[in-house]
Amino acid sequence: MYLISILILSSCQVADVQNGTEKKDNFPQKAIVYKIDTPWKITFEAGKRGPKTPVVWSQLKDWMDSENDSIKYFSGQAVYETTFTLEKLPQKSLYIDLGNVMVMAKVTLNGHYVGGVWINPYRLNVTDYLREGENKLEITVVNNWQNRLIGDQRLPEDQRLTWTTINPWKADSSLQSSGLLGPVEIQFFDY
């Protein structure tokens, strides 16, 4: 009788019990080629009460944690730009992983549109777009309007930018995470 027993361990490892093979991860392990920690220039969409000029952040952070109300209560799209240098490219399929994004993002690398992401994992194949040396990365992030509705509740009615027939949020409601939260990494997977 031909019987193969597979034991699936809670840590997502698989072992062939009958053949006594070693435990092996059930999912490929990522290898980080480069962690993008260069400064980010962020340009907020005009006409949406965001900052009028681009801001530069040395590290990524949540818009809701900003001390600047024009960022904290911003709703719309913002473009994150940075450059980074790769000394050497591994001869493997390479991916950009945006870490966490609230809510959606589009990625352009070295002038080429790579794709969009809206669910986890926020990861795209960039093998054909990366190059040795300097790389220019542009990530356009869009959030929803919850924080703008909350921020507008703090303003006199004639200064509010948004309105809705039913607004469940008040001036003291909790804000929603927004923006590119990261970490942003170039990765490959060891199969």
C-alpha positions as CSV (number, residue, x, y, z in Angstrom):
1,M,0.0,0.0,0.0
2,Y,1.3,3.4,-1.0
3,L,1.0,5.9,1.8
4,I,2.7,9.2,2.2
5,S,2.1,11.0,5.4
6,I,2.6,14.7,5.5
7,L,2.7,16.4,8.8
8,I,2.0,20.1,8.7
9,L,3.4,21.9,11.7
10,S,1.9,25.1,13.1
11,S,5.0,27.0,12.1
12,C,4.2,26.4,8.4
13,Q,7.0,23.8,8.1
14,V,6.4,20.5,6.2
15,A,8.0,17.2,6.9
16,D,7.7,13.9,5.0
17,V,7.2,11.5,7.9
18,Q,7.5,8.3,5.9
19,N,10.8,9.2,4.3
20,G,12.2,11.0,7.3
21,T,13.2,14.1,5.4
22,E,14.3,17.3,7.1
23,K,11.8,20.0,8.1
24,K,11.6,22.7,5.5
25,D,9.8,26.0,5.3
26,N,6.5,25.7,3.4
27,F,7.0,29.2,2.0
28,P,10.0,30.7,0.3
29,Q,12.2,32.9,2.5
30,K,12.8,36.5,1.4
31,A,16.2,37.9,1.1
32,I,16.6,41.7,1.3
33,V,18.8,43.1,-1.5
34,Y,18.4,46.7,-0.4
35,K,16.3,48.5,2.3
36,I,15.4,51.9,0.9
37,D,16.1,54.4,3.7
38,T,17.0,57.4,1.7
39,P,15.1,60.7,2.2
40,W,11.7,60.9,0.6
41,K,10.3,64.0,-1.1
42,I,6.5,64.0,-0.8
43,T,4.3,66.2,-3.0
44,F,0.7,66.4,-1.9
45,E,-2.1,66.9,-4.4
46,A,-3.0,70.5,-5.0
47,G,-6.4,71.8,-4.0
48,K,-6.9,69.2,-1.2
49,R,-5.6,71.3,1.7
50,G,-2.3,69.5,1.8
51,P,1.0,71.3,2.1
52,K,1.5,73.7,-0.7
53,T,5.2,72.8,-1.2
54,P,6.8,69.3,-1.1
55,V,8.0,68.1,2.3
56,V,11.1,65.9,2.8
57,W,11.1,63.2,5.4
58,S,14.2,61.3,6.4
59,Q,12.1,58.3,7.2
60,L,8.5,57.2,6.4
61,K,5.8,57.9,8.9
62,D,2.0,57.8,9.2
63,W,0.2,61.0,8.1
64,M,-2.1,60.8,11.1
65,D,0.9,61.2,13.4
66,S,2.1,64.4,11.7
67,E,2.0,67.6,13.8
68,N,1.1,69.5,10.6
69,D,-2.7,69.5,10.2
70,S,-2.5,69.8,6.5
71,I,-0.9,66.4,6.4
72,K,-2.7,64.9,9.4
73,Y,-6.1,65.5,7.8
74,F,-5.1,65.2,4.2
75,S,-7.2,63.2,1.8
76,G,-6.1,62.5,-1.8
77,Q,-3.0,61.5,-3.5
78,A,0.6,62.1,-2.6
79,V,3.7,61.3,-4.6
80,Y,6.8,60.0,-2.8
81,E,10.1,60.3,-4.6
82,T,13.5,59.1,-3.8
83,T,16.7,57.8,-5.4
84,F,18.8,54.9,-4.2
85,T,22.0,53.2,-5.5
86,L,22.4,49.5,-6.1
87,E,26.0,48.4,-6.3
88,K,25.1,45.0,-7.8
89,L,22.0,43.3,-9.1
90,P,21.5,39.6,-8.2
91,Q,20.6,37.4,-11.2
92,K,17.2,36.6,-9.7
93,S,13.6,37.9,-10.0
94,L,13.5,41.0,-7.9
95,Y,10.6,42.6,-6.2
96,I,9.8,45.9,-4.5
97,D,7.9,45.4,-1.3
98,L,6.3,48.6,0.0
99,G,5.7,47.2,3.5
100,N,2.4,48.7,4.5
101,V,0.4,51.2,2.4
102,M,-2.8,53.0,3.4
103,V,-4.7,52.7,1.1
104,M,-3.5,52.2,-2.5
105,A,-0.3,52.8,-4.4
106,K,1.2,53.0,-7.9
107,V,4.9,52.4,-8.5
108,T,7.1,54.0,-11.2
109,L,10.8,53.0,-11.3
110,N,13.3,54.7,-13.5
111,G,10.5,56.3,-15.5
112,H,8.7,53.0,-16.1
113,Y,5.3,52.3,-14.7
114,V,5.6,49.0,-12.7
115,G,2.0,48.5,-11.4
116,G,-0.4,49.2,-8.7
117,V,-1.2,47.6,-5.3
118,W,-4.2,47.8,-3.1
119,I,-4.0,44.6,-0.9
120,N,-1.3,43.0,1.2
121,P,1.4,42.0,0.2
122,Y,2.1,45.4,-1.4
123,R,4.8,43.9,-3.7
124,L,5.6,44.1,-7.4
125,N,8.1,42.5,-9.7
126,V,10.7,45.1,-10.7
127,T,13.3,42.8,-12.3
128,D,13.0,44.5,-15.7
129,Y,13.2,48.1,-14.3
130,L,16.0,48.0,-11.7
131,R,19.6,48.8,-12.7
132,E,23.0,48.9,-11.2
133,G,23.9,52.4,-10.0
134,E,21.3,55.1,-9.3
135,N,17.6,54.2,-9.4
136,K,14.7,56.8,-9.3
137,L,11.6,55.6,-7.4
138,E,8.2,57.3,-7.4
139,I,5.3,55.9,-5.4
140,T,1.9,57.6,-5.7
141,V,-0.3,56.8,-2.6
142,V,-4.0,57.5,-2.3
143,N,-5.9,57.3,1.0
144,N,-9.7,57.7,1.6
145,W,-11.5,60.7,2.9
146,Q,-12.1,59.7,6.5
147,N,-9.4,61.9,8.0
148,R,-10.5,64.9,5.8
149,L,-14.1,64.5,7.1
150,I,-12.7,64.4,10.7
151,G,-10.5,67.4,10.1
152,D,-13.3,69.4,8.5
153,Q,-15.5,68.8,11.6
154,R,-12.9,71.0,13.4
155,L,-13.5,73.9,11.1
156,P,-16.3,76.4,10.8
157,E,-19.0,75.1,8.5
158,D,-18.3,77.6,5.7
159,Q,-14.6,76.5,5.6
160,R,-15.3,72.7,5.2
161,L,-14.0,71.1,2.0
162,T,-16.0,67.9,2.3
163,W,-19.5,66.9,3.2
164,T,-21.7,63.9,3.1
165,T,-25.4,63.2,3.9
166,I,-24.4,60.8,6.6
167,N,-21.1,61.5,8.5
168,P,-20.3,59.0,11.2
169,W,-17.2,60.9,12.2
170,K,-16.8,63.8,14.6
171,A,-14.0,66.2,15.3
172,D,-12.6,63.9,18.0
173,S,-13.0,60.6,16.1
174,S,-9.9,58.5,15.7
175,L,-7.9,59.1,12.6
176,Q,-7.1,56.3,10.1
177,S,-3.5,55.4,9.2
178,S,-2.6,57.0,5.9
179,G,0.3,57.1,3.5
180,L,3.3,55.0,2.6
181,L,4.3,53.4,5.9
182,G,7.0,51.0,4.7
183,P,9.5,49.6,5.1
184,V,10.3,49.7,1.4
185,E,12.7,47.0,0.3
186,I,14.1,45.4,-2.8
187,Q,13.8,41.6,-2.3
188,F,14.2,38.2,-3.9
189,F,12.9,34.9,-2.7
190,D,14.9,31.8,-2.0
191,Y,12.9,28.8,-3.3
